[in-house]
Amino acid sequence: MNYNVNDKGYYGEFGGAYIPEMLYPNVEELRQNYLKVMAEPDFKAEFDKLLKDYVGRPSPLYFAKRLSEKYNTKIYLKREDLNHTGAHKINNTIGQILMAKRLGKARIIAETGAGQHGVATATVCALMGLECIVYMGEIDIARQAPNVARMKMLGASVVPAKSGSRTLKDATNEAIRDWINNPVDTHYIIGSAIGPHPYPDMVTRFQAVISEEIKWQLKEQEGRENPDYVVACIGGGSNAAGTYYHYLHEEDVNIIAVEAAGHGVDSGESAATSILGKEGIIHGCKTLLMQTNDGQITEPYSISAGLDYPGVGPMHAHLCKSGRAEFMAMTDDQAMKAGLDLCKLEGIIPAIESSHALAIFEEKTFKPDDVVVVSLSGRGDKDLQNYIEYFKI
């Protein structure tokens, strides 16, 4: 079975480009050019150089000795938290800003939930001298204040989304409206492996640097390129897409995707799309989506702003439906405990998103000689207020 996108922009039955007619020229321009541009030696050289000298890649693959001892297995952490701006998001925004420049765009828009993608977009716009407008849900603006301040310091305009649940979904709606109104000079930097084709594939390819590095780093440390398991948290799923990319067709590598169960999968306050979702269309693609019987989108909930999304990228929907990936859902409580555990055992404060991925070790038993690579997608600076309130620190 093929787990990559096909010529028509689908992963199995998921994907496509379900867009208003007004957006067709923009999306079509991108679709016709993205692979050509990415294959240009000049583009590749500039992208690689910025990842190395600006972002600080390769990010380390760290053997977490004390965590491994606790769970009696070999746990490696792919340290995306050590990238410039503190998460994996910068890999994609560097790629997309270079793409936008080559397509002659002068104005950049983006949506953000936890604020990490907004910061990463504002960062690359400052780097390249382009105008930057970031849409962010009013609730997320309140709970991610340090990231809002960073975006403003970097020269971006932060526009609150005041409709719906006033979170990531609504910020995305506002960004799409902006794009419809400014089709010629604007490029929309989508922050996850979601959206109309070619976005899920383009974002995944920019993030694929993660698994590309894991292969040679694991070879150095374990004498083999393939781990037994690759694990990542999933909201829309860009860090996961990058972590899985080079292993999608390696049958001996097990893929684990970890969603946010919120207060519990059946609590009515959850973001566990793989369990609660049905086929539907959101933000330009057909995927698994949390919705009511008459097709209205159900409001997701997670303590983590980055996993608080009612859908999942079409590649992940395909991995779920085909059985290629095992999907697990971790509650707020499990994630927070796992996050604090990592602090105390390894001296690393993880983003709450990443803490969901770490929480699986309490649920699932691995063999002592299993090599388990976990994407540590971001650092916990942005979440300190959440940690403080939760643990009464």
KEVO-220531 format. One record per residue: x, y, z of N, C-alpha, C, O in turn; residue in three letters. Coordinates in steps of 0.05 Angstrom, whole numbers, plus 32768, in hexadecimal, padded with zeros to 4 digits. Last residue first. Example, Ala and Ser with C-alpha at 12.3 -4.5 7.8 and 13.67 -1.06 7.14 Angstrom:
BEGIN
81017FD3808E81117FEB808F81028001809D810C801780A1SER81087F8E809C80F67FA6809C81087FBE809C811D7FBE80A9ALA
***
This chain:
BEGIN
803081F3833C804D81F7834180508212834F8067821A8355ILE800181D68330800281E98347801F81EE8350802581EF8367LYS7FFE81B98303800C81AC8319800E81BE8332801A81B68346PHE7FE081DD82E37FD881C182E67FE481B482FF7FD781A6830FTYR7FFA820E82E57FDE820C82EF7FD781EF82F47FC981E98308GLU802C81FF82CF802B820C82EA800E820882F5800B8201830DILE801E81EC829C802B81DA82B0802881E582CC802281D682DFTYR800A821C82867FF982048289800481F1829E7FF581E682AFASN8038823B8288802082448297800D822C829B8002822982B1GLN805A821F82658060822182818048822982928044821E82A8LEU80578219822F8042820C823F8046820F825D80388203826DASP8082822F82168068823B8210805282318222803D823D8226LYS80AA820B822780AA82278230808E8233822D80848240823FASP80B081D58216809A81DD8227809881FA8230808782018241GLY80BD81C681D080C581CA81EC80AE81D881FC809D81E581F0ARG80A8819181A380AC81AD81AB80B381AF81C980B0819C81D8GLY80AA815B819580A4816F818080A9818C818980AD819D8178SER80CC8128819780C7813C81AC80C38156819D80D681668198LEU80BA80EC817E80BE8108817680B7811B818D80A0811D8196SER80DA80B3819380C480C5819880CB80E0818E80E180EB8195VAL80EB8072818380F2808E817E80D980A0818180C5809C8173VAL80FF803981A080E78049819D80F08067819A80FC807281ACVAL81157FFA8199811F8016819681068027818E80FA80238179VAL81137FC381C581057FD481B181127FEF81B181197FFB81C5ASP81287FA481EE813A7FAC81D8812C7FBB81C181387FC081ADASP80FC7F9E821181147FAC821A81277FB4820481357FC88206PRO80BD7FB081F180D17F9C81F880EB7FAB820080F07FC181F7LYS80897FD8820F809C7FD281FA80B07FBE820480B47FBA821CPHE80467FE3821E805F7FD7822780707FD0820E80677FC481FBTHR801F801D822880288008821680437FFD821F8055800C8226LYS80158042824F7FFE803282448008801982367FFC80048237GLU8041805F825B803180558272801C80418269801280308278GLU8051806F822A8062805B8238805480508251805B803A825APHE803280998217802B807D820F803A8068821E803180518220ILE804480CB8224803180BE8236802B80A1822F802180928240ALA806080E181FB806F80D48211805D80C48223806680B18231LEU803880F981DE804780E281D2805680D381E8805780BA81E6ALA8029812282018016810D81FA802480F481EF801C80DE81F5HIS805681428201805181328219803C811C8214803C81078221SER8050816081D38064814981D3805F813781EB8064811F81E9SER802A818581E78025817481CF8036815B81D0802D814581CFGLU8045819F820F8030818D82178028817B81FF802081648203ILE808D819E8206807281A981FF805D819582078062817D8207ALA80B88189823D80AC8187822280938198821F8086819F8232PRO80F48195825980D8819D825D80CA819D824180D081AD8230ILE81238168827181188174825880FB817B825D80EB816A8265ILE813B8147829681428164829681398172827C814681858273GLY812C8113829B813F811982878147813782868159813E8276GLU8109810D82C7811B80F782C08132810082AD814880F582AELEU80EC813C82CC80FA813282E3810F811C82DD8122811982EBLYS80D78145829880E6815A82A680F8814E82BB8110815482BDCYS80BC8116829180D3811B828080E48131828C80FD812F828CLEU8093811D82B780A5810782B980BF810C82A980D5810782B3ASP8076814682A18085814B82B9809A813582BE80B0813B82C8LEU8061812A8275807281428271808381478289809B814D8287GLY80428104828D805980FB827D806C811282788084810E8277ALA801B812582A4802C811482B58045810B82A6805B810C82B1LYS8003813982778010814C828A8023813C829C8039814682A2MET7FEE810B825F8002811B82518011812C8265802A812E8263ALA7FC880F982847FDE80E8827C7FF580F88270800D80F38275GLN7FA5812682857FB3811D829D7FCC810C82967FE1811082A2ASP7F928128824F7FA1813F825B7FB2813582727FCA813B8274ASP7F9B80E582337F8C80FB82407F9E811182497FB7810F824ATHR7FAA80CB81F37FB280D0820F7FA380E8821A7FA080FC820DMET7F9F809881C47F9680B281CE7F9C80B581EC7F9680A481FCALA7FBF807C818B7FB9807B81A87FB0809781B07FB880AB81A4MET7FC2805681507FBA8070815C7FB4806B817A7FA580598181PHE7FF2803A81287FE1803581407FDB8050814C7FEE80608152GLU7FF1803880E17FFA804480FA7FE6803C81107FCE8038810CALA7FD9801880BB7FF6801A80BA8001802680D58016801E80DEARG7FA3801580B57FAF800580CB7FCD800780CC7FDA7FF980DBGLY7F87803580947F94801E80887FA1800B809D7FA97FF58097SER7F76805D80B67F62804C80A97F6E8032809E7F62801D809ELYS7FA8807480C57F96806980D97F83805580CC7F80803F80D5CYS7FBE808580967FCE807380A67FBC806580BB7FC0804E80C2LEU7F9580A880867F9B809080767FAB807C80867FA580648085HIS7F9A80CF80AD7F8080C280AA7F8480A7809B7F78809380A2ALA7FCE80E080A07FC980D180B97FAE80C380B97FAC80AD80C4HIS7FC480FA80707FD780E480717FD280D3808A7FD380BA8088MET7FA0812380807F97810C806F7FAA80F5806E7FA280DE806CPRO7FA4813680C67FAD813880AA7FA58120809A7FA2810A80A6GLY7F67813D80EA7F82813280E97F8A813380CC7F79813180BBVAL7F3B816681127F41815480FC7F5E814980FF7F6A814D8114GLY7F34818B813A7F1F817781367F25816281217F17814E811EPRO7F67819A81697F5E819C814D7F4A818681487F4F816F8151TYR7F9181A381927F7581AA81957F6881AF817A7F6081C58173ASP7FC5819F81957FB78186818E7F99818A818E7F8A81788189LEU7FD881D181A67FE181C7818C7FD381AD81837FD481A6816BGLY7FC581D981D97FBA81EA81C47FC181DF81A87FB281E28195ALA7FB581A882067FCA81B181F57FBE81C081DD7FAF81B481CDSER7F888197821C7F9781AA822D7FAD81B6821C7FB881CC8222ILE7F55819481EB7F6D818981F67F7A819F82077F7881B68201SER7F1B818981C47F27819481DD7F41818581E37F42816D81E2TYR7EF3819E818B7F06818C81997F0F819981B37F0B81B181B8PRO7EB081A181797EC781B081857EDA819D81937ED1818E81A4GLU7E9D8184813C7E9D818381597EB5819281647ECB8190815ATHR7E7E819D81037E98819781107E948199812E7E8A81AC8139ILE7E45817D80E97E50819580F67E69818D81057E6A81798113GLN7E2D814E80D57E45815980C77E4F817380D27E61817F80C6GLY7E04813780F07DFD814780D87E14815680CC7E11816980BDASP7E1F811F811A7E12810E81057E0A811D80EC7E09811280D6ASN7E5C814781227E42813D812A7E36812C81147E41812B80FETHR7EA2813581207E8A814481177E71813781227E718120812BGLN7EE5813481157ED28131812A7EB9814281237EBB815A811FMET7EFF811380DC7EF7812C80E87EE2812780FE7ECF811780FALEU7F2D80FE80AC7F1D80F780C37F18811080D47F2A811F80D9LEU7F248120806C7F34811380807F21810880967F0981098093THR7F2E814980357F1D813480407F2E812380537F43811A804CLYS7F3D8190803A7F44817480347F30816080417F2381678055CYS7F3081C580487F3981BE802C7F4081A280277F49819C8011GLY7F1F81C7807D7F3581D880747F4181CD805A7F5A81CC8057HIS7F018188807B7F08819F808B7F2081AD807E7F3381A08076ILE7ED1815780717EE3816A80647EE7818180767ED4818E8080ILE7ED2811280887EC6812C80847EDA813E80767EF081368071GLY7EC980D580A97ED280E380917EC380FD808E7EAA80FE8091GLU7ECC80DF80F17EC180D280D97ECB80E180C17ED480F880C3LYS7EEB80D681327EE780E381187ED980D181047EDA80B98104GLY7EF880BD81617EDE80CC81607ED780D681447EC180DF813FLEU7F2980A581567F14809581637EF980A3815E7EE580958158ILE7F4780CB813E7F4780B181327F31809F813D7F26808E812FSER7F4280FA815E7F3480F881447F3280DC81397F1E80D4812ETHR7F3D810D81987F4680F3818E7F3880ED81747F2580DD8173ALA7F36813881B97F3E813E819D7F49812481907F5B8125817FALA7F00814881E87F17813881DE7F1F814181C27F10815081B5SER7ECD8145820A7EE2815982097EFC814B82027F0C81438213GLU7EAD811A820C7EA2813281FE7EB6814981FD7EB1815D81F0GLY7EC380EE82237EBA810382357EAC811A82277E9F812A8234SER7EDB80C4820A7EBD80C4820A7EB280DB821B7E9A80DC8222ASP7F1180CD82117F0680CA81F67EE880CE81F67EDD80D981E3VAL7F238101823F7F1B80E5823B7F0C80E382207EFD80F58219GLY7F308134823F7F26812A82587F1D810D82567F1281028269HIS7F5E8127820C7F51813C821D7F49813182387F5A81268246GLY7F78810681EB7F5E80FD81F47F50811182067F39810D820EALA7F9E811481B37F96811F81CE7F7A811581D57F67811B81C7ALA7FC580DE81967FB280F581967FAC80FE81B27FB380F181C6GLU7FFC80C481787FF080C981927FDF80E281917FE980F8818CVAL800F808E8151800580A981507FF680AE816A7FE4809E8171ALA804380648140802F806A8155802980888154803A80998155ILE8059803281158053804E8117803E8052812D80298045812CILE808F800581108074800A811980708028811D808280368128ASN80B57FEC80DD80B3800380EF8096800780F78086800D80E5VAL80B37FC580B780BD7FBD80D280BC7FD480E680C27FCF80FEASP80A47FDE808880907FCE809680997FC680B380887FC080C4GLU80AB8019807080BD8006807E80AB7FF5809180A57FFE80A7GLU808D8042805D808D8028804E80A08014805980A67FFF804CHIS8097806B8082807B8063807A807A8047806D806780388073LEU80C68080809080C08065809A80A5805B8091809D80448098TYR80CC80B3808180DF80A0807580DA8083807F80E880718076HIS809F80CA80A180A180CB808480B380B5807880AB80A68066TYR809780CF80D8809080B580CB809B80B380AE809F809D80A5TYR80A6810380E380B280EE80F280AE80D280E580BF80C180E5THR8084812180C380A1812280BE80B0810C80CC80C4810280C2GLY8052811480D98057810E80BD8075810E80B7807F80FC80A9ALA805A8129810D8056810C8109805D810480EC806B80F080E7ALA805A815E810380738152810F80728134810B808681278106ASN8026816480EC803F816880DC8058815D80E88069815280DASER7FEF815C80FF8002814680FA801B814B80EB8025813980DEGLY7FC6817281197FC3817080FC7FD7815B80F27FD2814B80E0GLY7FDA814E81477FC3816181467FBB816081297FAB814F8121GLY7FFD811B81667FEF8123814D7FD9813781547FC681308163ILE803E8105817A8024810F81808018811A8166802681228154CYS806180C88167805E80E68166804180ED816E802F80DD816AALA80918095815F807A809F816E807980BE816C808D80CB816EVAL80A7805A814280A980778141808E8082814D807980798146VAL80C8801D815480B0802E815580B8804B815080CD80548159TYR80F78007814780E07FF5814880C68005814880B27FFC813DASP811D802D811581158026813180FF8011813080F5800B811APRO814E802480E48132802280EA812D801C8108813880088112ASN8185802580DE8175803D80D78159803C80E1814D805180E7GLU81B6800F810E81A0800A80FA8190802380F6818D80348108ARG81DA801B813581E3800A811F81CD8002810C81D17FF180FBGLY81CC803F815B81C28023815F81CC8010814981C77FF8814BGLU81E6806F814D81E38067816981DC804A816E81E4803E8181GLN81E88073811581FF807A812581FE806E814182118063814CGLU81B38067810981C9805680FF81E2805A810F81F080478116LYS819A8092811F81968078812C81AB8064812281B480538132LEU81AB80B980FB81B280BC811881AE80A1812681BF809A8138GLN819480A980CB81B280A880CE81BB80AB80EB81CF80A080F3TRP815C80AD80DA8168809580CD8186809380D18191807F80DBLYS815380E080ED815080C98100815F80B180F4816C80A28102ILE815680FF80BE816C810080D3816B80E880E5818080DD80ECGLU812780F080A6814080ED8097815780ED80AB816A80DD80A8GLU810180FF80CB810780E380C8812080DD80B8812D80C980BCSER8108813980C48109812C80DE8110810E80DB8123810580E8ILE810081468090811C81498099811E813A80B48134813180BBVAL80CB8149808780D7812E808580F5812F808C8101811A808FALA80B5817A808680B9816F80A180C98154809F80D3814B80B4GLN80B08181804F80C28193805E80C88188807A80DE818B8084PHE808B8158804580A58157803980B98169804780D08162804BARG805E816B8061806A8152806980878150805E80998147806CTHR805281998044805A819C8060806881838069807D81848077VAL8044817F8013805A81938014806481968031807C81958036MET801881608021803081538017804881668019805E815D8020ASP7FF2818680337FFB8170804580158163803C8026815C804CPRO7FF081AB80047FFB81B2801E8003819A802F801A81998039TYR7FDE81A87FCF7FF481977FD77FFF819C7FF3801481927FFAPRO7FA181927FED7FB9818A7FDE7FC481A17FCF7FB481AE7FC1HIS7F8B81BB80237F8781B080097FA281A77FFD7FB781B28003PRO7F9A81A480687F9481B880537F9181AB80387F9481938035GLY7FD4818B808B7FB7818D80877FB381A280717FC681AF8068ILE8001818880AE7FFE817780967FE18174808F7FD6815E808CALA800781CE80C0800581B280C6800181A280AC7FFF81AE8096SER8007820480B4801A81FA80C7801981DD80CD802981D380DDGLY8008822680767FF982148088800E8206809A802381FE8091ILE8012826280618023824D806C8013823D8080800F82448097ILE7FFA827D80287FF0827480428003825D804B80048248803FTYR800E82B780078012829A800A800A82938027801082A1803AHIS7FF582EB7FDD7FF782DF7FF87FFC82C17FF67FF182B37FE6THR7FE983077FAF8003830C7FBB800982FC7FD5801E82FF7FE1ASP7FB682F17F9E7FCD82F47F8C7FE882F57F9B7FFA82E77F93VAL7F8A82ED7FC27F9582D57FB57FAF82D97FA77FBE82C57FA3PRO7F6E83027FF27F88830B7FE97F9682F57FD97FAB82EC7FE1ASN7F3F82E880007F3E83057FFA7F5883107FEF7F5883267FE3ASN7F5082B5800B7F3D82B97FF57F3C82D67FEC7F3982DC7FD5ILE7F7082C080377F7D82B7801E7F6A82BA80067F7382C27FF0TRP7F4A82CD805D7F5E82E180557F6A82D9803A7F6C82EA8028ASP7F31829B80627F2282B280597F3582C8804F7F3082D48039ARG7F5C827D80787F528276805D7F41828D80517F4382938039ILE7F60829680AA7F76829780977F6D8291807B7F76829E8068ALA7F2F828780C07F3582A480BB7F4B82A780A77F4B82B88096GLU7F35824F80C57F1F825B80B47F25827880AD7F2182808096ASN7F5F824E80E97F63824480CE7F4E824F80BB7F54825880A5THR7F46826181167F5C8271810C7F62826880EF7F67827980DDALA7F248237811E7F18825181177F2E8264810C7F29827480FAASP7F46820E812D7F34820A81167F2A8225810C7F29822A80F4LYS7F5F8224815D7F6E821F81447F5C821D812B7F6182298116LEU7F2A824C817A7F44823E817C7F4F823981607F488248814DTHR7EF5825D81817F0B827081837F26826381887F36826C8198ARG7ECB823F81747ED88238818E7EF0824B81947EFC824981A9SER7EAC827381507EAD825781587EB9825281737EB282608186GLY7ED682AF814B7EBF829F81457EC2828281507ED8827A8157SER7F0382CE814E7EEF82D181647ED682C081607EC382C1816FLYS7F4782CE81497F2F82C1813D7F1A82C081537F1E82B38167ALA7F73830681487F6382F381577F4B82E881477F3D82F78139PRO7FB0830C81287F94831381257F8382FE81347F8582E6812DVAL7FED832A812D7FDE831381377FC0831B81387FB8832E8146VAL8020833A810180068343810B7FF7832A81147FF483178105SER806683358110804D832B8104803583398110803683438127ALA809783428126808C835481128072834A81058069835680F2GLY80AB8329815180B78321813780AA8331812080B2832D8109LEU808B833A817980A78344817980B4833E815E80C6834D8155MET805D831C816B805D833A8168807983458168807F83578158LYS806F82E98178806782EF815D8067830E8158807183178143MET807882EF81B0808E82E9819D808782F18181809782FE8173ARG804482F781C38058830C81C68070830881B3807A831B81A6ALA803082C581B7802482DC81AA803882F381AC803C83028198VAL804E82A581D9805182A281BD804582B981AD805082C18198ASN803B82B6820C805782BB8204805C82B881E6806B82C781DBPRO800182A7820A800A82C38209802882C78201802E82D981F2ALA7FDD827D82027FF8827B81F78005829781F58011829D81E0GLN7FAA828782137FB9827282217FD6826E82177FE6825F8222ARG7F9982B281F37F9A82B582107FAC82A0821D7FBB82A68230ALA7F9C829C81C17FAB82B581C67FAF82B881E57FC482C081EEILE7F76827481C67F92826C81C47FA5828481CA7FBA828281D5ASP7F48829381C57F4E828281DD7F6B827B81DE7F78827C81F3ILE7F4A82A981927F4A82BB81A97F5282AB81C27F6182B581D3GLU7F74828981627F5C828A81727F5F829A818B7F74829A8198GLY7F9882AE81317F99829D81497F7F82A081597F7582B6815DMET7FBE82BC80F87FA382B981047FA482A6811B7FAF82908119TYR7FF082E880E67FEA82CE80F37FCE82CF81007FC882E18110VAL8012830480B27FF9830680C17FF382EA80CC7FF082D780BDILE804B8325809B8041830D80A78028831380B88028832480CACYS807583388064805E833F8076805283258081805083118073GLU80BB8326806380A083268058808B832C806D808E83278085LEU80F2831E806E80E78339806980CC833A805C80C7834B804CGLY810882EE807C810682F4806080FA830F805980F883178042MET810682F080B4811F82E880A7811F82F0808A813482F8807FLEU80D082FB80BC80E4830F80C580FF830980B6810C831B80ADALA80BC82CB80AA80B582E3809C80C882FA80A380D0830A8092CYS80D182A780CE80DB82A680B380D382BE80A380E182C68090VAL80B482B980FD80D182B880FC80DC82B880DF80EE82C880D9THR807F82B180F0808882CD80F580A782CE80F380B282E280EAALA8081827980EF807A828880D7808482A580D9809082B080C7THR808D826C8124809F8263810F809A827280F580AD827880E6ALA80618283813E807C828D8143808F8285812D809F82958124VAL8039826281288038827F81248053828C8129805C829D8119GLY80488231813B80498235811F8048825381188055825D8105HIS8040823B8172805B82348168805D8238814A807182428141GLN800C82448181801D825C817D803882558171804682668167GLY7FE7821E81867FF98221819D800B823A81998017824381ADALA7FD1823281517FC2822A81697FD3822F81827FCE82428191GLY7FCE825D81177FDD824F812C7FCB824881447FB882578149THR7FD6826A80D27FC4826680E97FD6825980FE7FEA824D80F8GLU7FEF829F80A67FF1828580B47FDB828380C97FD0829880D2ALA800782C2806C7FF482BE80827FF782A2808E800282908081ILE803282F1804E802F82D68059801982D6806E801882E7807FILE80428311801180338312802A802D82F68034802582E48024ARG8059830A7FE18065831F7FF38058831F800F8063832C8021ALA806E82D87FB3805A82E17FC7806882F57FDA807E82F17FE3LYS808B82BC7F8B808782D97F89807282E47F9D806782F97F97GLY809A82897F908081828D7F82807982AB7F81806482B27F77LEU80C7828E7FAE80CA82867F9380B182897F8280B2828B7F6AARG80AE829C7FDF80C082AF7FD180C382A87FB380C382B97FA2LYS8094826D7FEB808482857FE68095829A7FD7808B82A77FC5ALA80C0824A7FF480AD82457FDE809E825E7FD7809B82647FBFMET80D68262802180E68260800980D4825B7FF080D982667FDBLEU80AC8259804380B38275803D80C48276802480C282888014ILE80AA822080468095822E8039809B824C803380918256801FGLN80DB8214806180D58209804680C0821A803880C482218020GLY80D2822E809180E98235808180E4822C806480E9823B8051ILE80A4821380A380A28230809C80BA8239808B80B7824A807ATHR80B881DF80AD80A481E4809880A38201809080A182078078ASN80DB81E780D780E481D880BF80D281DF80A780DB81E38091ASN80BE8200810080D0821080F080D9820280D680DF820F80C2ILE80A281D8811C809481E9810980A681F880F6809F81FD80DFLYS80BB81BC814580BF81B2812980B481C6811480BB81C480FDHIS80D281EE817480C181D8816B80C881D1814E80D981DD8141ALA80F0821C818280E7820A819780D481F3818E80C881E6819FGLY810B8244816780EF8249816C80E28232817D80CB82358185THR813B82158152813482318155811682348155810882288145HIS813481D48172813481E5815A813082028162812482088177ASN812B81B5819D814381C5819D814681D68184815A81E58182LEU80FE8197819580FC81AD81A8811481BF81A8811381D681B1ASP810D816C817981038183816980FF819C817B80FE81B28171GLU812F813C8186812D815581958126816D81838135817F8180ARG811680FE818F811F81108179811A812C8181810281358184LYS812B80D281BF811A80EA81BA812680F981A3813E810181A4LEU8125808C81C9813480A281BD812180BA81B9810B80B681AFTYR8125805781F58115806F81EC8129808481E2813A808E81F1ILE8122801581FD8134802A81F48125804181E7811A803F81D2LYS81057FFF823C81077FFE821F811A80148216812280258227THR80F28007827280FF7FEE826980FE7FEA824B80F77FD58241ASN80E08035828780CC8025827780D9800C826B80CC7FFE825BTYR810C804882A380F2804782B080DF803482A180D0802582AELYS81348047827D813680358294811B803282A18113801C82A9GLU81228070825B8124805582518125804082688119802B8266SER8129809B827D810E80958274810D8078826A80FA8069826FLEU8160809A82818150809682998133808F82928127807E829FARG817080A282498179808C825A816780868271815F806F8276LYS815E80B1820E815580B98229815980A2823D814880908240ALA818780C481DD817F80AC81EB817880B48208818980BC8217PHE817480F181AB817F80EE81C6817580D581D3815D80D081D4TYR8188810E8174817880F6817B818380ED8196819A80E38197LEU8187815681698193813D8174817E812681778166812B817BPRO817B81728129817481718145817E81568150817C81428142SER81AF818980FB819B8175810481958177812281A6817E8132PRO819181CB8105818F81AE810081AB81A380F981BC81B280F0ARG81898201810F819B81F28121819981D3811D819F81C4812FGLY8171822980F281608218810381718209811781698204812EVAL819F823F80D9818B825080E6817A824080FA817682498110TYR81C1821880C381CD822F80D081B9824080E081C1824F80F2ASP819D81ED80B281B681E880C181BE820180D181C281FF80E9LYS817282048098816D81F080AD818681EC80BE818481E980D7LEU818F822380738180823080888179821D809F817B822480B6LEU81A481FA805381B6820C806181A8821B807881B3821E808ELYS817681E1803E818981D28050819B81E4806081A081DF8077ASP8161820D8020815282008035816481F28049816281F58061PHE818B82157FFB8183822B800D81748220802581788228803CGLU818C81E37FE181A481ED7FEE819D8203800381A782038019ALA815881E17FCB816181CC7FDE817981D67FEF817A81D38007LYS815B820B7FA88147820B7FBD815081F87FD3815081FF7FEBPHE818381FB7F85818682147F94817382157FAC817B821D7FC2ASP816E81CB7F6E818781CA7F7F818A81E37F90819281E17FA7PRO812981BE7F70813E81D07F66815681CF7F79815381D37F91GLU810181A37F88811681937F7C812D81A47F71814281997F6AALA80DD81C97F9980EC81BA7FAE810381AA7FA2811681A37FB0MET80C881D97F6780D881EB7F7780E981DC7F8B810181E27F8EVAL80AC81AA7F5980C181B57F4780D481C67F5780ED81C47F56LYS808781A67F82809C81917F7F80B3819A7F6E80CA81937F73LEU806981D77F7C807781D17F94808D81BC7F9180A381BF7F9CTYR804C81E67F4C806881EE7F50807781E17F67809081E07F66ASN801881D57F4B802881D17F33804681D67F37805781CC7F28GLN800781E37F7F800881C77F77801A81C27F5F802981AF7F5DARG8009821B7F7C801A820D7F8E801E81F07F86803481E57F86LEU7FE182247F567FFC822F7F51801082207F63802682197F5AGLU7FB5820E7F717FBF82017F587FDC820A7F517FEC81FA7F49GLU7FAE82317F9A7FB582157FA17FC182077F887FD381F77F8AVAL7FA282607F7D7FB8825F7F907FC282427F947FD9823C7F92ASN7F7482527F5D7F8E825A7F507FA682587F637FBB824F7F5BPRO7F4D82437F867F5882307F737F7282397F677F8582297F66TYR7F3482667FA67F4E825E7FAF7F5C824C7F9A7F7482467F9CLEU7F02826E7F8F7F1482857F917F31827D7F987F44828B7F91MET7EE7823E7F977EF282447F7C7F07825B7F7D7F1B825B7F6EGLU7EFA821F7FD47EE982317FC57EF782387FAB7F1082397FA9PRO7F0F81D87FD57F1381F57FDA7F0082067FCA7EF581FE7FB6ILE7F2A81A17FE27F0E81AA7FE27F0E81C87FE97F0E81D08001TYR7F5581787FCA7F5481957FCE7F37819F7FCB7F2E81A47FB5ALA7F6E813B7FE97F61814B7FD57F6281697FDB7F6F81717FEEGLY7F63810F80207F73812480147F63813580017F4C813D8007GLY7F5780C7801E7F5880E1802C7F6A80F5801D7F7D80EE8010PHE7F5A8094800B7F4180A380057F4180BF80117F2E80CE800EGLU7F9E809780007F87808580007F6E80947FF97F6C80A17FE4GLY7FA780D77FFD7FB480C1800C7F9D80AC800F7F8C80B08020TYR7FA680FF7FC27F9980EF7FD77FAC80DB7FE47FBE80D17FD7TYR7FB6811C7F967FB6812A7FB07FA8811A7FC67FA081267FDAGLY7FBB81027F677FA381127F6A7FA181207F857F8E812E7F8BLYS7FE980E37F6D7FE980FA7F5A7FD1810C7F5D7FD281247F56ASP7FEB80D77FB57FEC80CF7F997FE980E87F877FE880FE7F91ASN801780D87FEE800180E47FDF800280DA7FC2801880D67FB7VAL80298099800E802E80B48005801780BE7FF5800580AF7FEEASN801F8065801780178078802D801E80958026801880A78036TYR8008802E7FF3801780477FF2800C805A80087FF4805F800AASN80117FE8800080008000800080128019800080278019800CMET
***
